[in-house]
Amino acid sequence: MRFDTPATTNPIDQLKIIGRPTDRIDGPMKTTGTARYAYERNTEMPGAAYGYVVGAGIAKGRIASMDLAAARAAPGVLAIVTARNAGKLAKGDFNTAKLLGGPEIDHYHQAVALVVAETFEQARAAAQLLRIEYERTPGRFDLAAEKDAAQMPAATPFSGEPQTRTGDFASAYAAAPVQLDATYTTPDESHAMMEPHASIAQWQGDKLTIWTSNQMIAWGAGDVAKTLGIPKANVRLISPFIGGGFGGKLFVRADALLAALGARAARRPVKVALPRPLIANNTTHRPATIQRIRLAAGRDGRLTAIAHEGWSGDLPGGQPETAVNQTRLLYAGANRLTTTRLAVLDLPEGNAMRAPGEAPGMMALEIAMDEMAEKLGIDPVEFRVLNDTQVDPEKPQRPYSQRKLIECLRTGAERFGWNRRNPAPGQQRDGRWLVGMGVAAAFRNNLVTKSGARVRLDNRGMVTVETDMTDIGTGTYTIIAQTAAETMGVPLDKVLVRLGDSAHPVSAGSGGQWGANSSTSGVFAACMKLREAVASRLGLPASEAEFADGMVRAGARAAPLAEAAGAQGLVVEDSIEFGDLDKKYQQSTFGAHFVEVGVDAATGEIRVRRMLAVCAAGRILNPKSARSQVIGAMTMGVGGALMEELALDKRHGFFVNHDLASYEVPVHADIPHQDVVFLDETDPISSPMKAKGVGELGMCGVAAAVANAVYNATGVRVRDYPITLDKLLDRLPPVA
């Protein structure tokens, strides 16, 4: 099915199942422990041995020598894999550094060996017996120190052009009566998902099967095949359950490759899970940024000039953090400049983490908007409303498909009691607490991508959906089942969903906030094709056939859906392919975040007291799981504001707090009641589902809303995240 004209009325619009707050169908398995994750697939691969990954002890240099003798002689050891005996390995399309290093070392904890043994304990013990000598060379580990050497990277479909100019920013900025010029920083951050990167691999002849924890199955299968130099048809990746990813599992990592190499060397299945320190230093992370924002406005509060420059770092050949991209689209202003620069750093790979680009970019932009509102003496909500735009500011001929930012701000302000906020900072007290409110806009682009599915109908009336789409805890099983049930006119318990297998049709995968909208559209396309096959089998005109309550009706004729299946069943396959509507219309999601904090007047301790998110993201397919996604994103935003930071040892190039004990994330005691409002919106230009993504929108702007609330409470403006009490203590108002 090709989607190149706006959607009209279709079976999804019935809203009998779609749009209802539906319990997750995988919930009982998750809560009872019967949902088995990659590392737990012992039944499918009995007798699996254990692999233990050894990471490089330096960040830059080479291996001078590697003595394996003692490890080979250790009890239970079956094989040791290194770059010397692994055979020729290519580098996958989605890896910046080699997944198995040696002799050259690209970053700290780059995998350099895998020890395979009968038990995990034996593999771990033997790994400690490896004797590796390194030749260390100087590395570049400090973004601030490398900032001046940073270059504009090449354009990519994801990042866009590294620089955009509209109008004459320099002249407009210089002439403006009100100006802001401020620099903000965000730190390196870890995905910190619950389930580690883990895999079990098995060879059967020249065919490789890997049970793994991966968000993008087709990408992963392709990279494994390319790295090993084998046909993609010989690789099967299976990932039906994923214990969190946040972008850290978009691409296969060392666990999957080394499990495959270990299984080949040991001639039996091998399971590998990365220890927590290797997740921080061996896989990917959100890279640190430096962002300079300049705003200029007339006395009337209308922006006349906007500039946003961003710097980030990555390994050679890596990609930048596109923190400036939302500034190209979010607010009106005739004279504009955005620039992205990338420094070469010898740190672990920087890459996508929930809402890459917009999440750190909004952390800076939405503080700057508050600072400018204060300079102008305008309420922060009203300042954002005043500078709304209904067209792409860089391409005014391209309107937004839907843009309800003003409605989000107005609705949120009313529900949150924004009118009770004292605009003078440091004036509101509740006992020992300084109390403040903050606001920030939310923005995330609406991305869509081709997605396919296979749908089967059997003679019991069961509909089975097969797609390589993944569920990373987001509720994918449920919304796909809802889509099939709605389209085929059957109850939810008549739908079986099978996900996460490269033997299934290629889907959008889970990433970029495109997963829900694209994958359900692919399922819708396949179900519409199945409807045609059913009507044909029953001798009914497809254009008149109605599917409801397990029956198919056309005029005076009716037949059970199951009757069309026959003894052999019916099987169809189709994909949704998106045309150029995204070029004719700017497609984005919008929201507003409101936060109230209390700051201890004596200690500087920050407590979030209330949170509200108002979201405009097209049709909400399942309000229950969508709300769960947004409150999770809001929680993550609090972490980014107040806690999360990979502490970098700039001497030796590694992240010191590489475990869940010292990498701080919010816990239940840190998070108050969270309120979520979804505006009643459909977007027929987005997809046949008329939906958009919401799971990343819920994070964008949260940290800035917290920062703005802290300023309103204390009068202390912090521009360097996270906002820890040491950045407040000596600047707090007098306690008395």
N, C-alpha and C positions, 0 to 999 in steps of 0.2 A: 504494500500500500504506500503510495506516495502522498505526502502531505505538503501541498504547495498552494492551497487556498484555505482561507479561514474555515474552521469547523462550523457546520450547521447542526441541526438537531440530529441526534444519533441515539442508539440504545443506552449509552452512559447517562444521558439526561433524565432517564427514568428515576434515578436516585433511590431505587428500592434497596440497594445494598451499598453502592458507592456513596460516599458522603456520610455514612452512618458511623458512630463511634463503636468500632468493632474490636473485640478482644483479639490479641495476636494469637493466631492458630499454632504458632510454635511456643507459646507461653508455657503450657503444661510441660513440654519437654525441657525447656530451659530451667524451670523451677524444680523439677524432680530429678534433674541430672541425667535424663535419658537422651538428651541432645548431645551426641558425641562429637567432639571437636577433632581436629586433624591428628593430634598426638595420641588420641584415644582409640584409633582405628585398629585395634589389635585383632579383631575378628576377621577383618578383610585381609590382613597381612600378618598371619600368625608367625611366631618365632622371630619377631623383629629384634635385631641387635640395636645397640645404642651408640650414637655418635656424639662426641663432645668437641665443640669448636674451640680452637686456640686462636686468640686475637693478637695482633701485633702489639709489641710493647713500646713502640715508638710511633710518632705521627708522620715522620718524613725520613727517608733514607732507604736502606736496603738490608736484606739478610746476608750477613757475611758467612755464617755457617749454621747448620741445623743437625744436631746429633739425635737420632731417633732410636738408638740401640736400646737404651734402658726402657723406653716406653714400649718398644716391640716385645721385649722380654717380660713385660708385666703380666700378671694373671688376667686371663680372659680376653686379651687383645686379639682382634681378628684382622685388622688392617689399619694403616695410617695413610691418609691422603694428603699430599702436598702438591704444590705447583710442579714439582719435579716428576711426579708419577701420575698426575691426573690426566695426561694427554693434552692435546692441543685444545685450548679453550678460547672461544671468541668472547666479545663483550656484547651483552644484550642491548637492544635499542633503548631500554629504559633504565640502564645502570650508568652512572657517571664514572664510577671506579670499578675495577674488576672485583667480582664477588669472592675470588680466591687470589690473594696477593702472593707475591714472591717471584723473583728475589726483590723487585722494587716494592716499596711500601708507599701507599698513597695517603693513608690516614690512620690514626690511632685505632686499635682494635680491628683493623682490617683482618679478615680471616686468613690465616696462613697455614692451618693444618686442621684435619679432622681425625680424631682417634676413635676407632670403632671397636667396641668390646661387647661381651655377652650381657653385661649389666651397665646401667648408668654410672654406678659408683666405680666400677672398674675402669670405665672410659675416662671419668673425671680424674681418678687417681693417676692413671697412666699419662694423661695430658700434662700433669705437673712434672713429669719426668723428662719432657722434651727440653733439650738444651739448645737455645737459639741465641746466637750472637748477632748483634746489629751494628751497622755503620750509620750513625745518625747524621743527618744533614740539617741545616737550618730550615725552618718552616715559617710560613706566614699564618699567624693565628688571630690577629687583632684587626677587626674591621676598621676601627677608627684609625689605626696606623696605616692601613692600606687604602683608605678612602680616596686620597688624592690620585692614586694610580688606577682607580676603577675606570672601566671603559663602558661605553654603551654597547649592550649585547646585540646580537642579530635578532631580527623579528622572528616570532614563531606564531602559529595559529592560536596558541594559548595566551602568550604574553602580549601580542600585538607589537606595534612599532615602539622602539625604546624612547622616542621623543615625539611629542605632538605640540604644534603651535597654532593658535587661532588669534587673529588680531595682532595687536602690538602690546604685549604684556609690559615691557619695560617702561614705555611712555605712560601707559595708563596707571601703572603702579606709582610712578614718580609724581604724577599729577593729582593723585587722590588725596583728599583731606584726612582720611582715616586709614591707617596702615597697620598690618601685623606682619612680623617677620620672626618666626620661632622655629626651633629645632627640637625634634622629639626622637626618642630611641625606644626600640623594643628589643628584648633579649632573644637569644636562642631558646627554643622550647621543645619539649619532648612530647610525642604522642601519648605515651604512658597508658596505653590500652591494657586491659586486664589480661587477655590471652597473649602470651608471647608469640613471636614468630616461630612457628613449629611446623614440621613436615614429617611424613613417612613416605619413603620411596621404595619401589619394587620394580625389578626388571623381569620381564618374561620374554626371553629371546632378545630381540632388538626393540621391544615395546616397553616404554617407561610409563608407570603410573605413579603420580605423586598426590597423596592426600596432604593438603596444605591449607594455610590460613591466608587467603588472598582475595582482594576486592575485585580484581579485573582478570577474569579467567583467560580470556583470549590473549590479552597482552602477555600474561604469565606463561602460557603454553608456548607462545611464539618466542619469547626470550629464552626459555629453557632449551628449546630446539636449536635456536641460533647459537647459544653458548656452547652446547655440546656438539654442534655440527651434525645433527640428525634431522630427518624430515619432521615437520610439525605434526604430520599424521601419526607419528610414532609416539607422541607425547599426550598423555591424558592427565589433566589437572582436575582434582575434585575438591570442592570446598563448600559443603552445604551449610555449615555453621561457622561463624566467625565471631570471636569474642572481642569485638571492637577493632577499629582500624584507624579512623580519623585521617586517612590518607597515607598512613605509614605502611599499609599493606597493598597499595596500588600496584606495586611491582614486586616480582619475586626477589627475595634476598638470599643471603648466604645459606640459610637453613635448607631451602629447597634444593639449591644446586649441590650442596655438600651431602645432603641425604642421597641424591641420585648418584653422585660419585662414590660415596661410601658403600651403597648397595651394590654397585658394579664391582668394587674392589673386594667386598666381603662375600659376594655371591648369595646374598640373602637380603630381605627387607631391612632397612635401617631407618631409625627415627632420630630426628634432631630437633631440639628446641634451643633457641638462643637464651643464654642466661641474661638476666636483666641488665647488667653492665654493657653487654654487647648490643642490646636493643638501643641504648642511648648513643653508643659510639660506633656501632657497626652498621646500623640501618640509617634511616633518614630522620631529619628533624626540621622544625621551622627555623629558618635562619634569622639571625638578628638583623635589624634594620636601623639606619639613620635616615631621618626624614626632615627635610626643610620645607616649611609651608609659608607662603606669603599671600596675604589677602589684602585687598584694597576695596574701599567702598566710599560712596558719597554719604553725606550727612543723612540722607533719607534711608540709609541702611541697605541699599542695593549694591551688590558686589559688582565692581567694574573690572577687577583683575584678580586672577587666581593662578598661583604657581605651586606645584608640588613636585619636589625632587626627592628621589629615593635611592639609597645605597644599600646593597646587601652583598654577601660573598658566597662563593662556592668553589668546589674543586675545578680544575681546568676542564672545560667542556660542559660545565653545569649551567643552570638556569637561574635567573634573578628572582627575588621576591617582588612581585609586581604590585607594590603597595600604593602606587600612584593611580592605578587604573580606574578606581571608582571616582576619583576626582575629575576625570574626563567627562563624567556623566551625571553627577549627582546634583549640582547646583548651577543656576544660571550665572552668566558673566561673559561679557563680549570678548575679553582679552585673556588668553589662557596659555599656560605653558606647563607641560609635564615632562619629566625626564627620569629614566631608569638607568642606573649604572651598576655594574657588577665587578666586584673585586675578586681576585684569585686568592683563595684561602686553602690551606692544607688541613682543613677540618673534615670531620665526617660529612657526608653528603647532605646538603640542604635541599629540601624538596617540599612537596605539597603536604600541608597539614590543614585541617578543617577550615574552609574558606580561605585558601591561599590568596594572597593579594589583598582582598578586602578586609580580612580580619585585622592584620597589623596596620593596614592603611587607614581604616576607620578609627583605630586607636589614636592616631595622630590627628586626622582631619577633623574629627568631631570634638576634640579639645580645642583646636584652632577656631572652629566655629563659635564655641562658647566664649573664647577669649575675645574674638572680634565683636560678638554681641555685647559684651561688657564694655568695650571701648566705645561702642555706639550708644550705649544706654538703652538697648532694646532687649526685651525678654528673649531668651534663647529659643523658645518655641516659635515665637513670632518672627524672629530673624530667619529661621529655616523656612518658614512658610513664605515669607517675603521673597526668598530667592529660589522658590520652586520653578521648575521648567517642565513643560509638557513635550519638549522635543530634545533630541540629542544636542547638547550645546556646541559640540564641534561640527555637527552635521545637521543644521536646523531643518533641512528638508526631510529628515527622518523622524517621524513622531514615535512616541512610546505606544506600545500595544495597549498597555494599561499602566497607569501611574497614580496611585492613591496615597502618596506620601503625606499630603496635607491632611487627609482624612485619618491616617494613622496617628499623626501628631495631635490633631484636635481630639480624637477619641481617647487617646492615652492621657492627655492633659486633664480631660474631664474626669475620667475614671480614677486617676491617681490623686486628684486633689491638688493639681499643680498651682492653683490660685492661692493656696495656703503657703506657698514657698516664700520665704523672705529673700529677696534678691541681694541683700547686703550680706556678704559672707561672714561667718563666725558669730552670728547673732542669735541663733536658735539653740536653746539648751533643753535637755531633759535630764535633770540631775547632773551627774558627772559627765554626761555625753553631750558633745557638740553635734547637732543634727543638721543634715543638709540633703537637698534633693538635686538630682542631675538628670539630664536628658541627652539622648543622642539619636540621630537617625540610623536606620538599618538599611543596608543596601547589599544586594548580591545579584549578579547577572543570572539570567535564566538561560542555561545552556541545554541544548538537546542534541542527541546523536542517534544514529541508526541503531535499531534494536530489534532482534528477532525472537520468535518463539515457535514451538511445535505444540499443537493441540490435538488430543485424541478423545474420541467419543466411543464408549463401549456399549454393549447391549444391556447394561444395567442403568444406563443414563448417566454414568460417571464421566466427568470431563477432567482429563489430566493435562496439565500444562508443563512443558519442559523447556527450560531456557538456562543458559549459563549465567544468568543474573545471580547476584549474591545478596545475602542478608547479613549486614554487619551489626545487627541489633536494631535496625531501623524499622522493621515491620514489613519487609518486602514480601515475605510469604503471604501475608494477609492481604495487602492491597492488590497483589496479582490474583489471588483467589477471588477477591471482590470484583475485580474487572471481568474475569471469566464468568463468574456467576451472573453478574448484571447483564453481560452481553448475550449469554446463552439462555438466560431465563431459567436458571436452576438455583436451588438454595445453596448456601455456602458449603454445607456438608456433602454436596455432590461434586466438589472440586478438589482435586489433588494437585499439589504444586511440587515440582521437583526442580531444584536450583543447584547452581554451583558446580557444573560438570561440563568440561570442554567437549564432551560427546553431544551436548545439546546445542541448539542454534546459538549463535553469538549474539549477546545482548549489549546494552549500554554499559553494564557493570556499575559498581557503586563508587561514584566519585563525582566531584564537580557540581554537586547538587542536581545532576541530571538524571540520576538513577531511577527515581520513582516515576517521573513524568515520561521518560523515554521508554522504560521497560514495560510499563502498563500500556503505553501506546502500541508497542510491539505485540503484546498479548491481545489487545483489542483488534489489531490488524489480522492476526491469525484466527481469532474467534469469528470475525466477520467473514473470513474466507470459509471457515467451517460452517457458518450459517448458510452460505451459498451451496455448499456440498450437501448439507442436510436437506435443504429445500429441493435440490435437484433429485436426490435419492427418493424423496417422498412425492415427487411430481407436483410440487407447489411452486408458484411464482415467487422467486426470491425477494422481489421488490415489495411484495404484499405480505410476506410471512411475518408473523408475530411470534416471538419466543417468550413464553411465560409459564411458570409453574410446571416446568418439565414437559410442556406441550408445545407443539408448533401448529399455528392456526393461520389459515388464509381463506377469507370468505366464510363459507359454510363448512369447510373441511377442517378437520383437526386430527392430529396424530401425536402419539408420545414421541418425544425426542429420541428415546432409546431405540425406537423402531427403525430409525434411519441408519443406525449403526450396523445392523445385521450381525451375522456371526463373527465376521472379521473385524468389525469396527471401522471407524472413519479416522483418518489421520491427515492433517494439513499442516503446512508450515508457511509462515510469511514474516515479513519485517516491516517496520515503519521506516520510511526514508523521508527525511525532511528536505524541503525545497529551499527557496531563497527568501522566505518570509522574514528571517532574521536580518536580512539585508535591507528590506523595505521598512521594517519596524524595529526599534530598539526594544528588546525584551529583557526586563529586569524584575526583580522582586523588591518590595519595600517594607519598611516597618519603622517603629519607634520604640525605644527602650527608655523606661523611667525607673530610677533607682533612688531609694532613700538609705542613707548610711548614718551611723553614729560613730563618732571618733572620741575616744577617751581623752578628756582634756588634759590629763596628767601624763598618760603613757603613750598616747598616739595610736593605741590599738583601734583598728577599724572593724566595725561590724555592719554587715549589710542587713538592713531591717525590712525592706520591702522591695519587690521587683515587679514590673509589668512590661510585657511585650505585646505590641499590637502589630499584626502581620497582614500584609496584602500579598498573597502568593497564589493567585488563581484559585481554581476549585480545590478544596481540601478533600482528598480522597478518603482519609480516615481520620477524623478529628482527634480520636483518642491517641493513636500513635503519633500523629503530627504534634499534638501538645507535648507528648513525651520527648519528641525530638527537640522542640523549642526549649523546654525547661532544662534539658541536658545541655543544650547550647548556651543557655543563659548561665548555667553553673560553670561551664568551661570558660565563659567570658569573665566571670568573677575570678577564676584562677589566673587568667591572663592579666587581670588588673592588679591583683594583690599578692600573688604567690609565685607563679610559674617562672622559672628561670633556670636554664642549664648553666651552672657555674663553670666558666671556662678557665682552665689553667693556661694562661697565655704564654707560659714558658715552654710547656711540653705538648700543648695542642690536644687536650682531651677534656671531656666534660666530667667534672669531679663528682657531682651528685647524681651518679648514674644508677640509682635504684629508687624504689617507691618509698623508702624510708626518708630519704633526704631531698628528693624532688617533690616539692610541695604541690598538692592539688587540693581542691575543696573537699571537705567531708560534710556529712549531714549537719553537723553543728554549725557549719559556716553559712548555710543556706537557709533563708527564711521562706515564708510563703511566696510562691511565684504565681502570678496571674498571667494568662495568655488569652488574647483575643484574636480571632481570625475574622477579617472583614469578609463580607459576602461578596465574592468576586469570582467571575469566570473569565478566562482569556482564550477565546476561540482562535487566536493567532498563534498561540503557543503549541497546541497539539490537539488531536481529536478528544483527548481527555479534558481539555480546557483547564489543565492544571499547571503548576510550576513546582519547583523544589522549595523546601522550607527549612531543611535541617541545618544548613549553613547560615542562612539569613538570621536565624535565631541567635547566632553568636556575634554577628557583625554589629559593632557599635556598643556592645555591652560594657566593655572595659572603659570606653570613654565616658559612658554614662556614670560609671562608678567614680572615675577620676573627677568628673564635673561635680558630682555630689560631695566628694571629699573637699573640693575647693569651696563649695557653698557652705559646708560645715565649718571649715577651719580658716579659710582665706589663704591657704597654702596651695600654690599651683605646682604640681609635680608633672614634669614632662618626660621623665625617664621611668619606664615600667621595669619591674612591678613597683607598686606604691607601697613600700615597706615603711615601718614606723620610723626608721632612722632618717628617712627623708622628710619627716614631719616634725620630729621632736623639738629641734631648736628653733622652730618657726611658729609653733602653736600660740594662740592667744593666751594671755595670762590666766592662770587657773582661778584666781580670786574673782 
